[in-house]
Amino acid sequence: MPYNCGQQTNVLHRFLMQKSSQKFTAIEINETALSDFLQSANYVAEDEKTANKRKLPVYRFDAITRSFITDDDSASLEYVKNSPILFMEDLYTSKGGFLQESKTDLYFAYKKTWELYSGQAKEFCISDKNACGIAWKMLCKAISEFFETNCKLIEIHCDNSDFNPDAPDWLLYVPDFCEDFLEKFLSALNGSENAFFAGYSWEDRSSNMKELVIKAPIPCLRGAINSLMSDPLRISQDSLLDIVRLPDGYRVNYKPMLISDLALPEEAYELCWNMLKALERYGLIRFLRKNDPAKESDLPTVSFAFAGEPIIRLLLSEGYLFKLHTYYEALKSGFFDDVSMGVEVTWSEEHGTKNEIDVVLTKGFQTLTVECKATNAISHEFYHKLYSLPKTFGINTIPVLLVDSSAASQNDMEIQRGRKLGIETICDSSNIAQKLNDLFRV
C-alpha cells in the first residue's frame, strides 16, 4: 500500500492494514489531499452509490474530527482511539511529488545571531531595536552583492535558436567528485524553458571516473562545462556553489571562504561593523579587519573569513535568519508533530516544476505551510503562492504569511485580501511558536 505513515502508528494506517485482506470502500468526506492517498491505494470507489451496488461496507473518514463514521460494523472501529500523527514523508501526493528538506545545522549560530538581529544582544545598548534588523539585512545584502560581483565562475545564455537537435553528442570523462555538481547543473538546465541540450546520461567507467554523454549540446554549453572542468577541484564541493537563474540562462557562483575589501553600507556602517565584531567573538567569522581606504574621504572596507559553509548561507540571504528562527522556535516548543524547513516539493523532474516552502508544521491531520518574509511591506505576490500551493500539498492545510516586523501590520488592504483567500497573516516574530500553534483547529 503506497500510503506512507512515518515511524509512528497512524490511526488510518492501522485501520487500513487491518482491513487489507477484506474488500471495502473508504471515503474521505472533507475532499483534502487524503482523498488522493486513499485513491492511489485503491480504497475509494467512484462514488458511494457504486460501492453500495457492489455490497461493500463503506467507511467514511473525517480528517478534521479524525474519526471514522459508519453505519455498520462499527465494532471493528472501537480500537481506533489514538490521535493520528502526520510526518513530512506522509505529505506525498498521487500527483508524483517528492520532498527535499534543506540543512538545518545552525542552532548555536541561530541563537546568537537572532539576538543581534532583534536588538537583544548585550553588546548593543540601542533604543531602536528595529535598527538592528535593518542593519542585518543591509549587511547580508552587501555580502550578497559582493558574491554576485566577484564570485562568478561561468554564465550561460540561450535563446533556443542556438539549439540543433542534429548536433553530435558530446562525450566527457569526469572525476567522480564532480558528478554531484554537474548533475545539479545539468538538471537545472534541463528543467528550464530554453533548450541547452537534448538529454544526458551517466555511466561508471572506473572506481573514480564517470562517463558523461550530453546529447546535442549548444556550443556555449560546451564552453561553460570546459571552463568548469579547467579546475575540477572548484566544483568538488557542491555546497560552496550556487546556480542562479537568469532571464535567458544561468550563472554559477562560487562561495569563497574569504571576503576581501567588502564595502559596508554607509548609512549603517558602525552598526554593521559592530555586528561583524560580535560574529567574530561568537566564532562565526575569523580574521576580521578594516582595510585602509583608497581615499581619505572613503570609509574603510572590511575583510574576514567565514568559519564554515553554513555561516555563508546564514549571511548570504537577508531573510534566511528569520526562517531559521521560526523553524527552531517551532521545533523546541514541542507543540507540533513534525517541523521542517526549506521544503522543496518537486512535481515534475522532467520539466523542473518545483515549489519551495519556508517552514512546514503538522499537527494531527492538519498542516501549516508558512512563508517567512523579512520585510516591512506586504505584496499580493506573497499571497498568490500561498493560495495555490495548499491545493496540491498537505492535508487540511492552513497557509500562513509570517512577517518579522510589526510595521507590516499597517498593510491592512493586503492582509484583508489574504484573509479572503483563507491565508492567515502574522506580523510579529515574538512568541511565534504559540501564535502558529493557535492557528490549528483542535
C-alpha positions in Angstrom: 0.0 0.0 0.0 1.6 3.3 -1.1 0.3 5.3 1.9 3.4 6.1 3.9 2.7 6.8 7.6 6.1 7.6 9.0 7.6 5.9 12.0 4.8 6.2 14.5 1.5 4.3 14.4 -1.2 6.2 12.5 -4.9 5.7 13.1 -5.8 5.5 9.4 -2.8 3.3 8.6 -3.8 0.8 11.3 -7.3 0.6 10.2 -6.4 0.1 6.5 -3.9 -2.6 7.4 -6.5 -4.4 9.5 -8.9 -4.3 6.5 -6.3 -5.0 3.8 -7.4 -8.6 3.3 -11.1 -7.6 3.0 -13.0 -5.7 0.3 -14.2 -2.3 1.4 -14.5 1.2 0.3 -13.1 4.2 2.3 -14.4 7.7 1.5 -12.8 10.8 3.0 -15.5 13.3 3.5 -13.5 16.6 3.5 -12.1 16.5 0.0 -8.5 17.0 1.1 -5.3 15.5 -0.2 -6.1 12.5 2.0 -8.5 11.5 -0.8 -5.5 11.2 -3.1 -3.8 8.8 -0.7 -6.9 6.6 -0.5 -7.5 6.8 -4.2 -3.9 5.7 -5.0 -4.3 2.9 -2.6 -7.4 1.7 -4.4 -9.6 2.1 -1.3 -12.0 4.6 -2.9 -14.8 3.6 -5.3 -16.1 6.1 -7.9 -18.8 7.0 -5.5 -20.7 5.7 -2.5 -23.6 4.6 -4.7 -21.3 2.3 -6.7 -20.0 0.8 -3.5 -23.5 0.0 -2.3 -24.3 -1.7 -5.5 -21.3 -3.9 -5.1 -22.5 -4.6 -1.5 -19.2 -3.4 0.1 -19.0 -1.9 3.5 -18.4 1.9 3.4 -16.3 3.7 5.9 -16.3 7.5 6.0 -13.1 9.0 7.5 -13.4 12.6 8.6 -9.9 14.1 8.6 -10.9 17.2 10.6 -12.5 15.4 13.5 -10.1 12.5 13.0 -12.7 9.8 13.3 -14.5 7.1 11.3 -18.2 7.4 10.6 -20.0 4.2 9.6 -23.5 2.7 9.7 -22.4 -0.9 10.1 -19.5 -3.0 11.5 -18.8 -0.1 14.0 -17.3 -2.6 16.5 -14.2 -3.0 14.3 -13.5 0.7 14.7 -13.6 0.8 18.5 -9.9 0.2 18.8 -9.2 3.4 16.8 -8.7 5.9 19.7 -5.3 7.5 19.4 -4.9 10.8 17.5 -3.1 10.4 14.2 0.3 11.8 13.5 1.5 13.2 10.2 5.2 13.3 9.3 6.7 15.1 6.3 7.0 11.8 4.4 3.3 11.4 4.7 2.7 14.6 2.6 3.4 13.0 -0.8 0.5 13.1 -3.2 -0.7 10.9 -6.0 0.5 13.7 -8.4 4.0 12.3 -8.1 5.6 15.0 -5.9 8.5 14.3 -3.7 10.1 16.3 -0.9 13.6 17.5 -0.1 14.5 19.4 3.1 17.3 21.9 3.4 20.1 21.5 6.0 19.4 22.9 9.4 22.7 22.7 11.3 22.9 26.2 12.7 21.3 26.0 16.1 24.1 27.8 18.0 24.5 30.4 15.3 20.8 31.0 15.2 20.5 31.8 18.9 23.4 34.2 18.9 22.7 35.9 15.6 19.0 36.3 16.4 20.0 38.3 19.5 21.9 40.6 17.1 19.0 40.8 14.6 16.4 41.6 17.2 18.5 44.0 19.2 18.6 41.8 22.3 22.4 41.3 22.3 24.2 42.6 25.3 26.8 44.3 23.0 24.2 46.7 21.8 22.6 49.3 24.1 20.3 50.7 21.4 16.8 52.1 21.9 15.6 51.4 18.4 15.6 47.6 18.2 14.3 47.7 14.6 17.5 49.4 13.6 19.4 46.2 14.3 17.2 44.1 12.0 17.5 46.7 9.3 21.3 46.8 9.6 21.5 43.0 9.5 19.6 43.0 6.2 21.8 45.6 4.8 24.9 43.7 5.8 23.6 40.5 4.2 22.7 42.4 1.0 26.2 43.8 0.9 27.7 40.3 1.2 25.3 39.0 -1.5 26.2 41.8 -3.9 29.9 41.1 -3.3 29.4 37.4 -4.3 27.5 38.4 -7.4 30.2 40.8 -8.5 33.3 38.9 -7.6 32.5 35.2 -7.5 31.1 34.3 -10.9 32.5 31.1 -12.4 30.5 30.9 -15.6 27.4 32.4 -17.2 25.5 30.7 -19.9 22.7 32.1 -22.1 20.3 30.6 -24.7 17.5 31.9 -26.9 16.6 28.5 -28.4 17.8 29.4 -31.9 21.2 28.0 -30.9 19.8 24.5 -30.4 20.3 22.0 -33.2 18.8 18.6 -32.5 21.1 17.0 -35.1 24.3 18.3 -33.4 26.7 15.5 -32.4 26.7 14.1 -28.9 29.5 15.1 -26.6 31.4 12.5 -24.6 33.2 13.6 -21.4 35.2 11.7 -18.7 34.9 13.5 -15.4 36.3 12.7 -11.9 33.6 11.2 -9.7 33.9 14.0 -7.2 32.5 16.4 -9.9 29.4 14.3 -10.5 27.1 15.8 -7.8 27.5 19.4 -9.0 27.4 18.6 -12.7 24.2 16.6 -12.2 22.7 19.5 -10.3 23.8 22.0 -13.0 22.5 19.8 -16.0 19.3 19.1 -14.1 18.7 22.9 -13.7 19.3 23.4 -17.5 17.1 20.5 -18.4 14.2 22.0 -16.4 14.4 25.4 -18.0 12.3 26.7 -20.9 15.4 27.1 -23.0 16.9 24.2 -24.9 20.5 23.8 -23.9 20.7 20.1 -25.0 18.5 17.1 -25.9 19.4 15.0 -22.9 22.3 13.4 -20.9 23.3 10.2 -19.2 25.9 8.9 -16.8 27.9 5.7 -16.7 30.6 4.3 -14.4 33.9 3.8 -16.1 36.2 3.1 -13.1 36.2 3.5 -9.4 36.9 7.2 -9.6 35.9 8.2 -13.2 32.5 8.8 -14.7 31.4 8.9 -18.4 29.0 11.7 -19.2 27.2 11.9 -22.6 25.4 15.1 -23.4 23.1 14.9 -26.5 23.1 17.7 -29.0 24.6 20.4 -26.7 24.6 24.0 -27.8 28.1 25.5 -28.4 28.1 27.7 -25.3 27.3 24.8 -23.1 30.5 23.1 -24.2 32.4 26.2 -23.4 30.8 26.6 -19.9 31.5 23.0 -18.9 35.0 23.2 -20.3 35.5 26.3 -18.1 34.2 24.5 -15.0 36.4 21.4 -15.7 39.5 23.5 -16.2 39.9 23.3 -12.4 37.8 20.4 -11.2 38.5 21.0 -7.5 36.5 24.2 -7.7 33.3 22.1 -8.3 34.2 19.3 -5.9 32.3 20.9 -3.0 28.7 21.3 -4.1 27.7 23.2 -1.0 30.1 26.1 -2.0 28.4 26.6 -5.4 25.2 28.5 -6.3 23.3 28.1 -9.5 21.5 31.4 -10.2 18.6 31.5 -12.6 18.8 34.4 -15.2 16.0 35.5 -17.6 17.7 33.6 -20.5 20.1 31.3 -18.8 22.1 30.6 -15.7 25.1 31.7 -13.7 27.3 29.6 -11.4 28.8 31.5 -8.4 31.5 30.2 -6.2 31.1 30.9 -2.4 34.6 31.7 -1.2 35.5 31.3 2.5 37.4 34.6 2.4 35.8 38.1 1.9 38.2 40.8 0.9 37.5 44.5 0.7 33.8 44.4 1.4 32.2 47.8 1.4 29.7 48.2 4.3 26.6 50.4 3.8 27.4 54.0 4.7 24.1 54.7 6.5 24.7 51.8 8.9 28.4 51.5 8.9 29.1 51.4 12.6 26.2 49.1 13.4 27.3 46.6 10.7 30.9 46.8 11.9 29.8 46.1 15.5 27.8 43.1 14.3 30.8 41.7 12.5 32.9 42.1 15.6 30.2 40.2 17.6 30.1 37.5 14.9 33.9 37.1 15.3 33.5 36.8 19.1 30.9 34.1 18.6 33.4 32.2 16.4 31.3 32.5 13.3 33.8 34.6 11.3 37.5 35.0 11.7 40.4 37.4 10.9 38.2 40.4 10.8 40.0 43.7 9.9 39.5 47.1 8.5 41.4 48.0 5.3 43.0 51.3 4.6 40.6 53.3 2.3 41.8 54.4 -1.2 40.8 57.9 -0.4 40.7 59.7 3.0 37.1 60.6 2.4 36.1 56.9 1.9 35.1 54.6 4.7 37.4 51.6 5.3 36.4 48.3 3.6 36.5 45.1 5.7 37.9 41.7 5.2 37.1 38.4 7.1 36.9 34.7 6.7 33.8 32.5 7.3 34.1 29.8 9.9 32.3 27.3 7.7 29.9 26.9 4.8 26.7 27.1 7.0 27.7 30.6 8.1 27.9 31.6 4.4 24.3 30.5 4.0 23.3 32.5 7.1 24.9 35.7 5.9 24.2 35.5 2.2 20.4 35.9 2.4 18.8 38.7 4.5 15.7 36.5 5.2 17.4 33.2 6.0 17.9 34.0 9.7 14.2 34.8 10.1 13.3 31.5 8.5 15.8 29.7 10.8 14.4 31.4 13.9 10.8 30.3 13.0 12.0 26.7 12.4 13.9 26.4 15.7 11.2 28.2 17.8 8.6 25.8 16.4 10.8 22.8 16.9 11.8 23.4 20.5 8.2 24.3 21.5 7.0 20.7 21.3 3.6 21.9 20.0 3.9 20.1 16.7 4.1 16.6 15.4 6.7 17.4 12.7 8.6 20.5 11.8 10.6 21.0 8.6 12.4 23.9 7.0 13.2 24.7 3.3 10.9 22.0 2.0 11.2 21.7 -1.8 8.3 20.0 -3.5 9.1 18.7 -7.0 6.0 17.9 -9.1 7.8 17.2 -12.3 11.5 16.3 -12.6 11.3 16.4 -16.4 10.0 20.0 -16.5 11.6 21.2 -13.3 8.3 22.2 -11.7 9.0 23.0 -8.1 7.7 24.8 -5.1 9.7 25.7 -2.0 8.0 26.2 1.4 9.9 28.0 4.1 8.5 26.1 7.1 6.0 23.2 7.3 4.3 22.2 10.5 2.0 19.2 11.1 -0.4 18.5 14.0 -2.9 15.8 13.8 -4.4 15.6 10.3 -3.6 19.3 9.7 -0.7 21.1 8.0 0.6 24.7 8.3 2.6 26.0 5.3 4.5 29.1 6.4 6.1 31.7 4.1 8.6 33.8 6.1 9.3 37.4 4.9 11.8 39.7 6.4 10.2 42.9 5.2 8.0 45.9 6.2 5.9 45.8 3.1 3.4 43.0 2.2 3.0 42.3 -1.5 0.0 40.5 -3.1 2.5 38.2 -4.7 3.2 36.6 -1.3 -0.4 35.5 -1.1 -0.5 34.2 -4.6 2.0 31.4 -3.9 0.3 30.6 -0.5 -3.1 30.4 -2.2 -2.1 28.0 -4.9 0.2 25.6 -3.0 -2.3 24.1 -0.5 -4.5 22.8 -3.3 -1.8 20.2 -4.1 0.2 19.9 -0.8 -0.7 18.8 2.7 -3.9 17.8 4.5 -6.4 20.3 5.8 -3.7 22.9 5.0 -3.7 26.3 6.6 -1.4 28.8 4.7 0.4 31.4 6.8 2.3 34.5 5.8 4.8 35.4 8.6 6.4 38.8 8.6 9.1 39.8 11.0 8.1 43.4 11.5 5.0 44.8 13.3 5.2 47.7 10.8 3.8 45.3 8.2 0.5 45.2 10.0 -0.2 48.6 8.5 -0.7 46.9 5.1 -4.3 46.3 6.1 -5.6 46.1 2.5 -3.3 43.2 1.6 -3.9 41.4 4.9 -7.7 41.6 4.3 -7.2 40.3 0.8 -5.2 37.4 2.1 -7.8 36.6 4.7 -10.5 36.4 2.0 -8.2 33.8 0.3 -8.1 31.8 3.5 -4.5 32.9 4.3 -3.5 33.9 7.9 -1.0 36.8 8.3 1.2 37.2 11.4 3.2 40.5 11.7 5.2 39.8 14.8 8.1 37.5 15.5 7.7 37.3 19.2 6.3 34.1 20.8 6.0 32.8 17.3 5.5 29.1 18.2 2.5 29.9 20.3 1.0 32.1 17.6 1.4 29.3 15.0 0.0 26.7 17.4 -3.1 28.8 17.9 -3.9 28.6 14.2 -4.5 24.8 14.4 -8.1 23.8 14.6 -8.1 21.4 17.5 
